Amino acid sequence: MPTFGELLNQFIARAGITDAELARSTGVQRQTIFRWKEGVTARPRYREDVLRIAAKLRLSPAERDALLLAGGFSPDDSAAVASLLAASSDDAGDVDVSEADGDALVAPRIMHPGEEEDDAPVAADADPPSPAPTLPPPVRRSRLIERPHVMLSVAVVVMLVVALAGVTLLRAVFPATPTPGPATLSALASPIPPATLTPTPAPTATPIVALPGEQLIVIAPFVGYTSSDMQFNVAGRIREAVTDELKRAQLDDVHTVIWPEPITEPAQADAVLTASGAVLAIWGEYDAGRVRASVTAPALDDTFWVNPVDAPSALPLVINQDVPRDARIFALYTLGSYFRSADLASKALAAYERALAQSPTDPTTRATLHFYVGLLTPQMHGHAPQTLTQAIEHYSAALALQPTWENVRYNRGTTYLGRALLSLDERADLDAAIADLSVVIERKPMRVDPLVNRGIAYYQRNGAGDLERARSDFDRVVGLQPQNYQGYYHRALVRIRSGDTAGWQADLAQTQQLAPTYAPAANAFCWAYGTAGEPHKALPYCDAAVAADPSGASLDSRALTLAQLARHAEAAADLRAYLDWVRAAYPALYPKYRGPQVESWIELLELNENPFTPALLESLRKG
């Protein structure tokens, strides 16, 4: 029986609709659709989402019911669905759908300058020696493998102790009626003591809807599991702290309101956000000595934040009382979450850095803040080796606290890879990248992006057995995602180095079929035919690559082709322009981009000699 992801892939491919268009028209987030299609999230949570998708894809009743059944919902016509499943089961592959529903790793990618961005960047933009692999960008993507808003519910809980900052004083004034049993979160499931709500602050009158140009943070009354004389104004204390930080940040368009009733589950928080147009919802519960809280934000736009497994964990935390400074940490974290949802990444980074400077004692909070600072630092300060080093340090600090957070390890591995591409001595970083990505692949074998980036790291390292390892990774990529043009493109580069002419021709043809405007494919054709001593076949591709990417990155490939056609002056001009591009884009990497060697080629071309002997072409092809 085909899985939900397999059926969804078939129906989307038939309809010829993009994930983004499907997301916009159905209200289902693009990253959610992406996780379904890959089988990372086995089944959807809501039947209504499946029905909206079926309507948009114009499925027949039988097809709609098949999709419902694969998603774990009852079909409307079980008889009609049986024939469809029988017809499609013959060509449906085996897909591992054993993972539980929820956020999964969505990897950030590294890309070359000028390459069209696909998912969330995490590491440096880099362009290795031609023809270099075009890497998925480090952090965008995406928004780092699933969604940032999920992470809010993890780290933010630690900050909610602001509500309990006055517990000690209250106990001194009012004698507490003891609660039977330990006051732990498990006790919250017990029928005693009954839940009561804090009578203050008075909720904002309904309906609560954001005005044009206004940004709302909704704070719901916390459910209190204490005796009647031990009620705390949790929502009011949180609102006070957040409002104070909003004033400090001069965010006059952001306001906090008290929702008129408590929120008790994520679906209800989502509904409140939709109804009010708010940017954040803060909600939770407490007993005499502990607070459990969650922060919910609308799903972020995947074009910037791919990481719907951006979140290290979605589980709420239970914390004991802490010092009042946690009120500031909570407010800063909430502000950072708001800034991210509003696409104000620089302000989000500042808020997270300020929160981290408060030295939170909870390890999950510290790990989460390190994660976000590592994620945002290269984006805000550039993908230079220094900023990538800072990101790696923050990821390492997060992993020291939470070693099982695969998305943090993925981001660190991808950032190691980005730093390697920007370094003259790249071996140590490539080794580290391969080690991190291998751990992620072992834990998440159905994820594609870690395979892509590890294959690129093997290709770049180019040691004994590395081409075979890279080839194996890219074979798995195209096996898991037959429409992934990156898998075919990078496998073609491996085959060029290996001398597999028929293989690289087929892979590059498939790349261009799947992504007709992808300029690196034309440059790879140019390089492959040129280094094979077939300049007449190479030249049309060389011209197409230069036309598509006027930066100068493809000019060295065309130069070696022109030189073999005895067009020495044109080849020399291309190489001079290529060196100008290297000096402007990567001055520190001049030797890595063969600067001195290219200078010697230009000297021979100016003497009307072709420097590209068969032996040199073979050496260039093998990297």
Secondary structure, 3 states (H helix, E strand, C coil): CCCHHHHHHHHHHHHCCCHHHHHHHHCCCHHHHHHHHHCCCCCCCCHHHHHHHHHHCCCCHHHHHHHHHHCCCCCCCHHHHHHHHHHHHHHCCCCCCCCCCCCCCCCCECCCCCCCCCCCECCCCCCCCCCCCCCCCCECCCCCCCCHHHHHHHHHHHHHHHHHCCHHHHHHHCCCCCCCCCCCHHHHHCCCCCCEECCCCCCCCCCCCCCCCCEEEEECCCEEECCCCCCCCHHHHHHHHHHHHHHHCCCCCEEEEECCCCCCCHHHHHHHHHHHCCCEEEEEEEECCEEEEEEECCCCCCCCCCCCCCCCCCCCCCEECCCCCHHHHHHHHHHHHHHHHCCCHHHHHHHHHHHHHCCCCCHHHHHHHHHHHHHHHHHHHCCCHHHHHHHHHHHHHHHHHCCCCHHHHHHHHHHHHHHHHCCCCCHHHHHHHHHHHHHHHHHCCCCCHHHHHHHHHHHHHCCCCHHHHHHHHHHHHHHHCCCCHHHHHHHHHHHHHHCCHHHHHHHHHHHHHHCCCCHHHHHHHHHHHHHCCCHHHHHHHHHHHHHHCCCCCCHHHHHHHHHHCCCHHHHHHHHHHHHHHHHHHCHHHCCCCCHHHHHHHHHHHHCCCCCCCHHHHHHHHHC
